[in-house]
């Protein structure tokens, strides 16, 4: 359990682990969370899905669905704008937990990308990743990716998010978590077992809230009836 009353907690997905459900509950419960000392960020592009974190942190040439589909230019001006907005949020909520959720962050794979994110956030920073059984993850991720194939222009890059063959880097959980552990410290990277949590609690949401020390802030009605993981859900691949 993460009990923290300063700095940042960043939920990074992975994809297809109930991220949209978590974000919906956090967004709807924003006021209750704030009263409990946790400020859930309002994103510049999407209120509850903070895609600007990965969009700004990624190296300029790297694609994501949001980067390809947004029509925006992710240059130094964009990066500095994001830095200023994060700093302002941290200043307003000094002494509180600044909470972010952005599964696109799990696509960061270079040390300089993760270091940029670390330095842009209110300190100290803790990372929470949700992982599911690999075979189910592969099938669900591949199906979701088919929906955005039109954005690629027929180009599949082996080192990027749209390469989904059996030898893809995307299926190597430990390698994907390695740059986060290096940048933030292993003790500051928590892994939540999606399958065990949903089996025990019926949803990823209460397990996530428990992991960040806020299980009792929102009632079970806050997540009752939300899907656990459906391929039609909106993501930030």
C-alpha positions as CSV (number, residue, x, y, z in Angstrom):
1,X,0.0,0.0,0.0
2,X,1.2,3.5,-0.9
3,X,0.4,6.0,1.8
4,X,1.8,9.3,0.6
5,X,0.8,12.9,1.4
6,X,3.2,14.8,-0.8
7,X,4.7,14.4,-4.3
8,X,3.1,12.3,-7.1
9,X,1.6,8.9,-7.8
10,X,1.6,8.0,-11.4
11,X,-0.6,5.1,-12.7
12,X,0.9,3.9,-15.9
13,X,-1.4,1.1,-17.0
14,X,-0.3,-1.2,-18.7
15,X,-2.9,-1.1,-21.5
16,X,-5.9,-3.4,-21.2
17,X,-5.9,-3.6,-17.4
18,X,-9.0,-1.6,-16.6
19,X,-7.4,1.8,-17.0
20,X,-10.5,3.5,-18.3
21,X,-12.5,2.2,-15.4
22,X,-9.9,3.6,-12.9
23,X,-9.9,6.9,-14.6
24,X,-13.7,7.2,-14.7
25,X,-13.9,6.5,-11.0
26,X,-11.1,8.9,-10.1
27,X,-12.6,11.6,-12.3
28,X,-16.1,11.2,-10.8
29,X,-14.6,11.2,-7.3
30,X,-12.3,14.1,-7.8
31,X,-13.8,16.2,-5.0
32,X,-13.9,13.4,-2.5
33,X,-10.3,12.5,-3.3
34,X,-9.3,16.1,-2.8
35,X,-10.9,16.3,0.6
36,X,-8.8,13.2,1.5
37,X,-5.6,15.0,0.5
38,X,-5.3,13.6,-3.0
39,X,-5.5,15.9,-6.0
40,X,-6.4,14.1,-9.3
41,X,-4.9,16.1,-12.2
42,X,-7.2,17.6,-14.9
43,X,-5.4,16.9,-18.1
44,X,-4.9,19.5,-20.9
45,X,-6.3,17.2,-23.6
46,X,-8.5,14.7,-21.7
47,X,-9.6,15.5,-18.1
48,X,-9.0,12.0,-16.7
49,X,-6.4,10.5,-19.1
50,X,-3.2,12.5,-18.9
51,X,-1.9,11.7,-22.3
52,X,0.4,14.8,-22.2
53,X,2.7,12.9,-19.9
54,X,3.8,10.4,-22.5
55,X,3.3,12.8,-25.4
56,X,5.8,15.3,-23.9
57,X,8.3,12.7,-22.5
58,X,8.7,10.6,-25.6
59,X,11.6,11.2,-28.0
60,X,10.4,13.4,-30.9
61,X,10.3,10.6,-33.6
62,X,8.4,8.0,-31.5
63,X,4.7,7.4,-32.3
64,X,1.7,6.6,-30.2
65,X,-2.0,6.6,-31.2
66,X,-2.5,10.0,-29.4
67,X,0.6,11.5,-31.0
68,X,-0.4,10.3,-34.5
69,X,-4.0,11.2,-34.2
70,X,-3.9,14.5,-32.4
71,X,-2.5,16.7,-35.1
72,X,-0.3,18.5,-32.6
73,X,3.4,19.3,-32.7
74,X,5.3,17.8,-29.8
75,X,8.3,20.1,-29.8
76,X,10.2,21.8,-27.0
77,X,7.5,24.5,-26.7
78,X,4.9,21.7,-26.0
79,X,7.2,20.1,-23.5
80,X,7.9,23.3,-21.6
81,X,4.1,24.0,-21.5
82,X,3.5,20.7,-19.9
83,X,6.3,21.3,-17.4
84,X,4.8,24.6,-16.4
85,X,1.4,23.2,-16.0
86,X,2.7,20.3,-13.9
87,X,4.7,22.7,-11.7
88,X,1.7,24.9,-11.2
89,X,-0.5,22.0,-10.2
90,X,2.2,20.8,-7.8
91,X,2.5,24.3,-6.2
92,X,-1.3,24.6,-5.7
93,X,-1.4,21.2,-4.1
94,X,1.9,21.2,-2.1
95,X,1.6,18.8,0.8
96,X,-1.0,16.8,-1.0
97,X,-0.7,13.7,-3.2
98,X,-0.8,14.7,-6.9
99,X,-2.3,11.7,-8.7
100,X,-1.9,11.0,-12.4
101,X,-3.2,8.2,-14.7
102,X,-1.9,7.7,-18.2
103,X,-1.3,4.3,-19.7
104,X,0.6,5.9,-22.5
105,X,3.4,6.4,-20.0
106,X,4.0,2.6,-20.1
107,X,5.3,3.1,-23.7
108,X,8.3,5.1,-22.5
109,X,11.3,2.8,-22.9
110,X,14.4,5.0,-22.9
111,X,16.2,6.3,-19.9
112,X,16.0,9.9,-21.0
113,X,12.2,9.7,-21.6
114,X,11.6,8.4,-18.1
115,X,14.1,10.9,-16.5
116,X,12.2,13.7,-18.2
117,X,9.0,12.6,-16.7
118,X,10.5,12.2,-13.3
119,X,11.9,15.7,-13.3
120,X,8.7,17.2,-14.5
121,X,6.5,15.9,-11.7
122,X,6.1,17.0,-8.1
123,X,8.5,15.1,-6.0
124,X,8.8,12.4,-4.7
125,X,7.3,10.2,-7.4
126,X,5.8,6.7,-7.1
127,X,4.8,4.5,-10.0
128,X,1.9,2.0,-10.1
129,X,1.7,-0.5,-13.0
130,X,-1.0,-3.0,-13.5
131,X,-0.1,-6.3,-15.2
132,X,-2.2,-9.1,-16.5
133,X,-1.6,-12.7,-17.7
134,X,0.5,-12.4,-20.7
135,X,-1.5,-14.4,-23.2
136,X,-4.7,-12.5,-22.4
137,X,-2.8,-9.2,-22.6
138,X,-1.4,-10.1,-26.0
139,X,-4.8,-11.0,-27.4
140,X,-6.5,-7.9,-26.0
141,X,-3.8,-5.5,-27.0
142,X,-3.6,-6.9,-30.6
143,X,-7.4,-6.6,-30.9
144,X,-7.4,-3.0,-29.7
145,X,-4.6,-2.1,-32.0
146,X,-6.5,-3.2,-35.0
147,X,-9.0,-0.4,-34.4
148,X,-6.3,2.3,-35.0
149,X,-4.4,0.6,-37.8
150,X,-5.4,3.4,-40.2
151,X,-3.2,5.9,-38.3
152,X,0.1,4.1,-39.2
153,X,0.0,4.6,-42.9
154,X,1.1,1.0,-43.3
155,X,4.3,1.5,-41.4
156,X,5.0,-1.0,-38.5
157,X,8.1,-0.2,-36.5
158,X,9.7,-3.1,-34.7
159,X,10.7,-1.0,-31.7
160,X,7.4,0.8,-31.3
161,X,3.9,0.2,-29.9
162,X,2.5,-1.2,-33.1
163,X,4.8,-4.2,-33.4
164,X,2.8,-7.1,-32.0
165,X,4.5,-10.3,-33.2
166,X,5.4,-12.9,-30.6
167,X,8.9,-11.5,-30.2
168,X,7.7,-7.9,-29.5
169,X,9.3,-5.9,-26.7
170,X,5.7,-5.2,-25.5
171,X,5.4,-8.6,-24.0
172,X,8.6,-8.3,-21.9
173,X,7.2,-6.8,-18.7
174,X,10.5,-6.8,-16.8
175,X,12.3,-4.9,-19.6
176,X,9.5,-2.4,-19.8
177,X,9.6,-1.7,-16.1
178,X,13.4,-1.5,-15.9
179,X,13.8,2.2,-16.9
180,X,11.1,3.2,-14.3
181,X,12.9,1.2,-11.6
182,X,16.2,2.8,-12.6
183,X,14.8,6.3,-12.6
184,X,12.5,6.2,-9.6
185,X,14.1,3.3,-7.6
186,X,12.7,-0.2,-7.3
187,X,11.0,0.6,-4.0
188,X,9.0,3.3,-5.8
189,X,7.6,1.1,-8.5
190,X,4.6,-1.0,-7.4
191,X,3.1,-3.7,-9.6
192,X,-0.6,-4.6,-9.1
193,X,-1.7,-8.0,-10.3
194,X,-4.7,-7.4,-12.5
195,X,-6.0,-11.0,-12.6
196,X,-5.6,-11.6,-8.9
197,X,-7.2,-8.3,-8.0
198,X,-10.2,-8.6,-10.3
199,X,-10.8,-12.2,-9.2
200,X,-10.7,-11.3,-5.5
201,X,-12.6,-8.0,-5.7
202,X,-14.6,-8.1,-8.9
203,X,-12.9,-5.0,-10.3
204,X,-9.4,-3.5,-10.6
205,X,-10.7,-0.3,-9.1
206,X,-10.9,-1.2,-5.4
207,X,-7.5,-2.9,-5.6
208,X,-6.0,0.2,-7.1
209,X,-7.6,2.5,-4.5
210,X,-6.3,0.2,-1.8
211,X,-2.8,0.3,-3.3
212,X,-2.7,4.1,-3.1
213,X,-4.1,4.2,0.4
214,X,-7.5,5.6,-0.5
215,X,-9.8,2.5,-0.5
216,X,-12.2,4.0,2.0
217,X,-12.5,7.4,0.3
218,X,-14.9,6.3,-2.4
219,X,-17.9,3.9,-1.9
220,X,-18.4,0.6,-3.8
221,X,-21.2,2.3,-5.8
222,X,-18.5,4.4,-7.4
223,X,-17.3,1.4,-9.5
224,X,-20.4,-0.8,-9.5
225,X,-21.3,-1.8,-13.0
226,X,-18.2,-0.5,-14.7
227,X,-16.6,-2.9,-17.3
228,X,-13.5,-4.7,-16.1
229,X,-11.7,-4.7,-19.5
230,X,-13.4,-4.5,-22.9
231,X,-11.8,-4.1,-26.2
232,X,-14.0,-1.2,-27.1
233,X,-12.6,0.9,-24.3
234,X,-10.8,4.1,-25.1
235,X,-7.1,3.9,-24.6
236,X,-3.9,5.8,-25.3
237,X,-1.9,3.2,-27.3
